[in-house]
């Protein structure tokens, strides 16, 4: 344990793994919760054999990796309030993008939705899951960042 705390590379690697698990779990829960209406339509417009749960799983992996990269870039911002606002906007936009992919593939591509109706449908499906899960994810990430900074200071 002492060696682990003294090695900055292992500490950073552990931070990335824990953040990746947090982002994957939150994205998976949000996607499934927001787009479970799309699970009733079992056929995807781009892949006839693809299962809804597989789409949600792989999009959660994509979202988690994208969030890890974007949050790593935002980590260099020193002002905590500004950083949390930017992280919140980034998280909501990535989740909206993932929801847009699922809804477009499984619901709106099989019907005659206009772009405005599609956006309204995605926002209405995503509003409550995002409202509940994004503060939990942002605050947990903030706590992990605080713990990481304390361990980093101890290793110096």
Number of C-alpha atoms within 10 A of each C-alpha: 5 7 10 12 17 16 13 15 11 13 18 14 11 14 16 15 13 14 22 20 15 19 24 23 17 21 30 22 17 26 26 21 15 24 23 17 13 19 18 11 13 15 18 22 15 10 10 9 10 13 14 21 15 10 17 24 19 13 22 24 19 16 23 25 17 17 22 19 14 15 18 12 10 16 15 9 13 9 9 11 10 12 17 18 12 15 21 17 13 17 24 18 12 19 26 21 15 21 24 20 15 24 24 20 20 23 23 20 14 13 9 10 14 10 10 9 12 18 16 12 17 22 16 12 20 21 14 13 17 24 12 11 15 20 12 13 20 18 13 14 19 16 12 16 15 12 13 16 12 11 15 16 11 10 15 9
